[in-house]
Amino acid sequence: MTKPLIELPSVLQKRLRTENDALIADLAERDAVIADKNTELARMRELLTQYHIPVPS
């Protein structure tokens, strides 16, 4: 099957919405990973402080 030379507006809109939804999902996943890492860093800093180890800034 060959790809059409022109894309109907409704088909283009559907494709762009699908791509946009995938990008938003990817961004949300990355934000969740960053939040987990920030939580882990805060926990590590708390442990360092608890044991009187200087915390680098």
Residue, then its C-alpha position, 0 to 999 in steps of 0.5 A: m500500500t502506498k502513502p497518499l500524497i495529501e492527508l485529509p484534515s480529519v486524518l491529519q488531526k487524528r494523527l497529530r492528536t495521537e502523537n501529542d497524547a504519546l508525547i504528553a504520556d512520555l513527559a508525565e512518565r519522565d516527571a514521575v521518574i524525576a519526582d522519585k529521584n528527588t524523593e530519594l535525594a531528600r531521603m539521602r540528605e536526611l540520612l547524611t544530616q542525621y549522621h552529622i555528615p556535611v551535605p554538599s549543596 
